[in-house]
Amino acid sequence: MSVKTPKVYNKLVRDRIPEIIEKAGKRCVCETLLQDQYIAMLDAKLNEELAEYQQSKSLEELADLLEVMGAVVQARGYTWEQLTDIRKKKKEERGGFERRILLKEVYED
């Protein structure tokens, strides 16, 4: 009997992924991260999801990005309400992006 070489991922995955893998008749090896490792992996996951969105431009990838952002907010001890309050305040003070303004140059006298 030959032993197959596993496909190595070493990446943060959603909570039900191991269950889904096992239901597909496969085996996986997982571990629970310590808090500092978890935050570092979440930061990496943000980059991964952003890159996937930038490639596909899909709403599904935006949803994944939002899910990871929610996990980062919680892992760093904040609440979603705090995040949205800050977003709203910044939008009130500095505006949003609706007007599509490209700042090209600023001259100082």
N, C-alpha and C positions, 0 to 999 in steps of 0.2 A: 504494500500500500504506500503510495507516494504522498508526501506532505506538501500541500500547496503553499506557496509564498503569499502571505497576506498583503492586501493593498493597504498601505499606511496613509492615514489621514492627519492625525494629530491636530484636529481642529475642533472648536466648540460647535456642538450641534444642538438642535431643539430636543426637548425632553423626551419625546416619544420616538426619536430616531432608532435607538437600540431595539425597542419593541418591534418597530416596522422591519428592521433588518432580520430579526429572529423569525418573524412571521413569514418572511420570504425564504426561510430555510437556511439562512446563513448564521454564522457565529461572529460576534464582535467582542472586542476587549475595550472596556471603558474605565474611567476613574472619575471620582468627584474631586474637583479642584478646590484648593484653598482660596480664600477670598482674594488675596493679592494676585494669584495666578488667574483666577476667574476674571478679574477686571482687566488684566493684560490681554487675555484671550478675547474678551468682549471688544476691546479696542481694535484688535486684529480683525475681528469679525465685522466691525463697522467698515473697515477698509475693504474687506472682501465683498460685502454686500453693496457698497458704493461702486466698486469696480464692476460688479455684475449688472447693476442698474445702468451705469454709463455705457456698457456694451449693448444691452438689450433695450433700454429705454422703456421697460415694461412696468405696468402698474403692480404686478406681482413682486417684482424686485424692490419697488418703492415700499410695499407693505413689509417685506423682509427687513428693509433698512429701518423702518419705523419700529418693528418688533425689537430689533437689537438696541435701538435708541432707548426704548422703554426699559430694557434690561439694564442698560448702563445707568440710567437715571436711578433705578432702584438700588443697584449694586453700590453706587456712590453715596447712598443715603439720602437722596432727594425724592421728591414726589413728582408725579406727572403734572399735578396742579401747579407746583412751583415752576416747572419748565414752561408750561403754557402761560402762566402769569407773566413771566419774564419776556416771553415771545410777544405777548400782547402789548406790554409796556414799551418794548423796543419799537414795535410797529407804530404805536401812537406817537412816540418821540421822534423816530427817524424815518418812518414810513415803511412800506412793504416793497414789493418789486413789480407791482402792477403796471407802472408807467414805463418799464423797460429802459431805464436810463443807463446809458454807458458813459461814465465819467472818463473823459479823454485826457484832460490836462488841467492843472491848477497853477496859476501864476502867483507868486508872492512879490509884493511891491517893496 
